[in-house]
């Protein structure tokens, strides 16, 4: 384990090699298929001015899929990518200008299926060892880039009741609503490292409409 790893991140780094699909309790309606398109996202955690932070993006409103949604940097695998980590780091560089020399990959979660888009997404967890400037590289793809303190997320976490009977975590920070796949992956990563203070079932429950209003109020 790297000597540069902060103490708060060490338990997560130690847990990642042993994580199984069963540990993640991914929903049955999102099972992987042989025709799923491989993709990867970068769950980048590092120390900020006020404590641990995670890097998030807001997708451009003009995109055909998931426009305006908050996401981790990431995307589909290219033929030249050596593995999921290479995909996640390449996409993060293209989207945010991240300098990958300052990033240490800690491990990967098992691939997660997204039935509605047909993707097989591997979350790649990494430590932002040497912070550098990040921002919007291509405004046609990304509208905002934010390194959000975990303390802000924890203070603004709710239990979301969404369309189709969906129930899951949601966060409203800095005018961004984090929910769906991104929120579910984030809480699984934080739970693996013992970093999330309140279980989902103990959180206040709100509807998607309430969550959107709540996010707007947090801007």
WOBEL-V933949 format. One record per backbone hydrogen bond with DSSP energy under -1.0 kcal/mol. CO is the residue of the C=O (numbers start at 1). NH is the residue of the N-H. Records with the same first field share a line. If there is no record, write none. Layout:
CO=NH  NH
This chain:
2=5
6=9
9=13
10=14
11=15
12=16
15=18
16=19
27=30
28=31
33=36
37=120
38=77
39=122
40=75
41=124
42=44
43=126
44=55
45=128
46=53
48=51
51=48
52=150
53=46
54=148
56=146
57=71
58=143  144
60=63
66=69
69=59
71=57
73=42
75=40
78=81
83=87
84=88
85=89
86=90
87=91
88=92
89=93
90=94
91=95
92=96  98
93=97
95=137
96=135
99=102
100=103
102=130
104=127
107=125
112=121
114=118  119
118=37
119=114
120=39
121=112
122=41
123=109
124=43
125=106  107
126=45
127=104  129
138=141  142
141=60
144=58
146=56
148=54
149=153
150=154
151=155
153=156
156=172
158=170
159=206
160=168
161=208
163=166
166=162
168=160
170=158
171=178
173=176
176=173
178=171
180=184
181=185
182=186
183=187
184=188
185=189
186=190
187=191
188=192
189=193
190=195
191=194
199=202
200=203
204=159
206=161
207=211
208=212
209=213
210=214
211=215
212=216
213=217
216=219
